[in-house]
Amino acid sequence: MAHYDLTMPISEEQARKLRVDDSVTLNGTLFGLRDATLIHMFDRGRKTRFDLSGHAAIHTAPNVRKVERSATHPTGYAPVCIGTTTSDRMERFTRPLLQQYGVRLVIGKGGLRLDSLNAFKEMGGAYLAIIGGTAALETTWVEAIEEVDLDDLNPESLWKFRVRGFGPLVVAMDSHGGSLYAKVDDKARAKREDALRKLGVRIGGH
C-alpha cells in the first residue's frame, strides 16, 4: 500500500500507478457533479465550458449559500456541506466521462460496477472511495467554489472546487482490474458457502 499526494490534473501514467488499497490526497481542482448533471451532459447533449481532462469528479450535490462575490467566494457561493452521494446510480456515465471528457478519477461511495472497472482499465483511471457520513469533514477540505456551470440544475450544477488536502481517500477500483468490492463479494460468498456446508446444505447441486 502506498500513499499519493496528487495535484490535479494528473496524467494517465499517474492514474495507472494507483492500486487498490493505496490512499490518495488531492490538491487543486475537483469537479462536482451528480445525476442531473450527467443526464444533461450525456443524454441531452449539453456542453460545459470546463476542461475536465486529467481531473477528478466527485458525485455530489452540495449544500451552498449565496454570498457576495469576493476573492474568497468568486462565484457568489459559499460551501455549507459538500457531501458525497452513492455512485451506483451513475454507473453508466463513468465510461463517457473518461472517454469524452478525459476524467481520470471518480470519487464517491458504495462503488461502481464492471463496465466502470473495464473503463478504468482501458483508459487509465481509478475510483476513490469516501466513507459515508463524512460530509462535514469533506467540507473542510474545500477552500472555495471557484466556478459553476449548468447552474440552472442547482444544486446538481457542475461545480469547480478548489481543494487542499482532500483525503485521504482509498483506491477502491484501479486500472489493473482490481476492485475492493469484488474482494468483499468473494469473501462474503466464500463465508456463505462455508456456513451452508457446515449446515449440510448442498451447494451447486453437489
C-alpha positions in Angstrom: 0.0 0.0 0.0 1.3 3.4 -1.0 0.1 7.0 -0.4 -0.1 9.6 -3.2 -0.4 13.3 -2.8 -1.8 14.4 -6.2 -2.1 17.9 -7.6 -4.7 17.9 -10.3 -4.8 17.4 -13.2 -2.9 14.2 -13.5 -1.6 12.1 -16.4 -2.7 8.6 -17.5 0.6 7.3 -16.2 0.0 8.8 -12.7 -3.5 7.3 -12.7 -2.2 3.8 -13.6 0.3 3.9 -10.7 -2.7 3.8 -8.3 -3.5 0.3 -6.9 -6.4 -1.0 -4.8 -5.8 -0.3 -1.1 -3.5 2.7 -1.9 -4.5 6.0 -0.4 -4.7 9.4 -2.2 -4.9 13.0 -1.1 -6.0 15.6 -3.7 -5.0 19.2 -4.1 -6.0 21.8 -6.7 -9.2 21.4 -8.7 -12.0 19.0 -8.1 -15.2 18.9 -10.1 -18.6 18.1 -8.5 -21.5 16.5 -10.4 -24.5 14.3 -9.9 -27.4 12.5 -11.7 -29.0 15.6 -13.3 -25.6 17.0 -14.4 -24.7 13.8 -16.1 -28.1 13.2 -17.7 -28.0 16.7 -19.2 -24.4 16.3 -20.4 -24.8 12.8 -22.0 -28.5 12.3 -22.6 -29.4 15.8 -23.6 -26.3 16.9 -25.3 -25.4 19.9 -23.2 -21.8 21.0 -23.2 -19.7 22.5 -20.5 -17.0 25.2 -20.8 -14.9 23.5 -18.3 -11.9 21.3 -19.2 -12.2 18.1 -17.2 -9.2 16.4 -18.8 -6.9 14.7 -16.3 -9.2 15.8 -13.4 -11.2 14.1 -10.7 -15.0 14.2 -10.5 -16.9 13.7 -7.2 -20.5 12.5 -7.0 -22.1 15.3 -5.0 -24.9 17.9 -5.0 -23.5 20.3 -2.4 -25.5 22.4 0.0 -24.3 26.0 -0.7 -25.4 29.5 0.3 -25.5 32.7 -1.7 -23.0 35.3 -0.6 -21.4 38.5 -2.1 -18.8 37.8 -4.7 -15.3 38.3 -3.3 -11.8 36.8 -3.7 -12.8 34.1 -1.2 -16.2 33.5 -2.9 -15.6 34.3 -6.6 -18.8 32.6 -7.8 -21.0 34.2 -5.1 -21.4 30.7 -3.5 -20.0 29.5 -0.2 -19.9 25.8 0.6 -22.1 24.8 3.5 -21.9 21.0 3.2 -20.1 19.1 0.4 -21.3 15.6 0.9 -20.8 12.6 -1.3 -23.6 10.5 -2.8 -23.9 6.9 -3.7 -22.2 6.2 -7.1 -24.1 3.2 -8.4 -26.9 5.3 -9.9 -24.3 6.9 -12.1 -22.6 3.8 -13.3 -23.5 4.3 -17.0 -21.8 7.6 -17.1 -18.3 6.5 -16.0 -17.2 5.4 -19.4 -18.3 8.6 -21.3 -16.8 10.8 -18.6 -13.4 9.1 -19.2 -13.9 8.8 -23.0 -15.4 12.1 -23.9 -14.0 14.4 -21.2 -10.8 12.8 -20.1 -11.7 12.4 -16.4 -9.1 10.3 -14.6 -10.5 9.8 -11.1 -14.1 9.3 -9.9 -14.9 9.8 -6.3 -18.0 8.5 -4.5 -19.3 6.0 -2.0 -20.6 2.5 -2.5 -18.5 1.6 -5.6 -19.2 1.1 -9.3 -19.8 -1.9 -11.5 -17.9 -4.0 -14.1 -18.2 -1.6 -17.0 -16.7 1.2 -14.9 -13.9 -1.1 -13.9 -13.3 -2.0 -17.6 -13.3 1.7 -18.5 -10.6 2.4 -15.8 -8.6 -0.4 -17.2 -8.9 0.6 -20.9 -8.4 4.4 -20.5 -6.4 4.7 -17.3 -8.4 5.8 -14.3 -9.5 4.9 -10.7 -12.4 5.0 -8.3 -11.6 6.7 -5.0 -13.9 5.8 -2.1 -15.2 8.0 0.7 -16.8 6.6 3.8 -20.4 7.6 4.2 -21.2 10.2 6.9 -18.1 12.3 6.5 -19.7 15.3 4.7 -18.8 17.8 7.5 -15.1 16.7 7.3 -15.1 16.8 3.5 -16.4 20.4 3.5 -13.3 21.5 5.5 -11.1 20.2 2.6 -12.9 22.6 0.1 -11.2 26.0 0.1 -13.6 27.7 -2.4 -16.1 27.2 -5.1 -14.1 28.7 -8.0 -16.7 28.4 -10.8 -20.0 26.9 -11.6 -21.6 25.7 -14.9 -25.0 24.4 -15.8 -26.3 26.3 -12.8 -29.9 26.0 -13.8 -29.6 22.5 -12.4 -28.6 23.8 -8.9 -27.7 22.1 -6.7 -26.8 19.5 -9.3 -24.8 22.1 -11.2 -21.3 21.3 -12.4 -19.1 22.7 -9.7 -15.4 23.6 -9.8 -14.0 23.4 -6.3 -10.6 24.4 -5.1 -9.4 21.8 -2.6 -6.4 21.3 -0.3 -5.7 18.0 1.5 -8.8 16.4 0.2 -8.4 12.9 1.8 -7.0 10.5 2.4 -9.3 8.6 0.0 -9.0 4.9 -0.6 -8.3 3.5 -4.1 -11.2 1.0 -4.4 -11.1 0.3 -8.1 -7.9 0.6 -10.3 -6.8 0.4 -13.9 -5.4 -3.1 -13.4 -8.8 -4.8 -12.8 -8.5 -4.5 -9.0 -11.7 -3.9 -7.0 -12.2 -3.8 -3.3 -15.9 -4.5 -3.9 -15.1 -7.7 -5.8 -12.8 -8.8 -2.9 -15.5 -8.2 -0.4 -18.0 -10.0 -2.6 -15.7 -13.0 -3.0 -15.1 -13.2 0.8 -18.8 -13.0 1.6 -19.6 -15.7 -0.9 -16.9 -18.0 0.5 -18.2 -17.4 4.0 -21.7 -18.2 2.9 -20.7 -21.4 1.2 -18.7 -22.5 4.3 -21.7 -21.8 6.5 -24.0 -23.7 4.2 -21.6 -26.7 4.1 -21.5 -26.8 7.9 -25.3 -26.8 7.9 -25.3 -29.7 5.5 -26.9 -27.7 2.7 -25.9 -28.8 -0.8 -24.2 -26.1 -2.9 -24.4 -26.0 -6.7 -26.2 -29.4 -6.9 -23.3 -31.3 -5.3 
